[in-house]
Amino acid sequence: MDLHLPADLSEFVNEEVRRGEYASPDEVVRAAIERLADDARAREDIREKIAVGLAELRAGQGIDGDVVAARMRARIAEHRKNGL
């Protein structure tokens, strides 16, 4: 595969290699693509969780936001009381 990067990105890749962060430009690009793939998987996971949450809300399984906030404040207060 041939990649053509704009000058600024090409310089960034070369600088990463010069600094010793990566052994070659291929490693820099591979790491960037792996991170991009990880991000895409994380976004998809979040979308799925949101879909589940929305379905639960539509089914009446949600918890009122004020109740959640009160529970969180209580937990924070308890942690502070215990020195956590």
N, C-alpha and C positions, 0 to 999 in steps of 0.2 A: 504494500500500500504506500502510495506516495502522498505525503502531506505538504501543503504549502501554507505556511503561517505568515501573518502580517509581521512586519519588522519588529514591532514591540513585543509580540509574543515569542518570536524567534530569539530575540535578545534575552528574554526572561528564561527560556529553556536553556540557552547557552550559559547564562549566569548561574543557574542551578547546578549545572555540570561543573563549571569552574570552581564554585564554592565547595564542591565535593559532596553535595547533597545526593547526587545521583551519578552513576558511572557513565551514563550516555544519554543523549537526547531521547532515545527510544524509551529509556526508563522513566524519564520525566513525563512523556506523553502517556505511557502506560499507566503511571500513577494517577495522572489527571483523569484519564478515562475511567479507571477503577473508582475513583472518588465520585465522578459523575454518575456512574452506574449505582453506587451505594446511595447517593442522594435520590436518584430516581426510585429505587426500591423503598427508601424511607418515605418519600412522598406518597407512593402507592399504599403503603401500610397505613399512613395517616388518613388517606382518603377512605380506605376500608373501615377504619375505626370510626370516622365521622359518619359514614353511611350506617353503621351498626347503631351508633348513638342516636341518629335521627330516627331510625326505625323504632328504637326503644321509646323515644319521646312520643312518636305518633301512636304507639301502642299504650301510652299512658304510664310508662315505666320510669319516667324521669323523676328527678328530685328537684324541688324548688331551689332556685339559686340562693335565696336568703338562708335556707336551711344548710346548704353546703357551706356557705361563707361562715355561718355560726359554728359549724362543726370544725372548720379549719382554724378559726380563731381560738376555739377551745383547745384544739390539739397543740397549737403554737404556744398558748399559755401554759399548758401542761409541760411541754418540752422545756420552756424557759424556767419553770418552777423546779424542774429536775436537773437544771444545769446543762441541758443539751443544746 
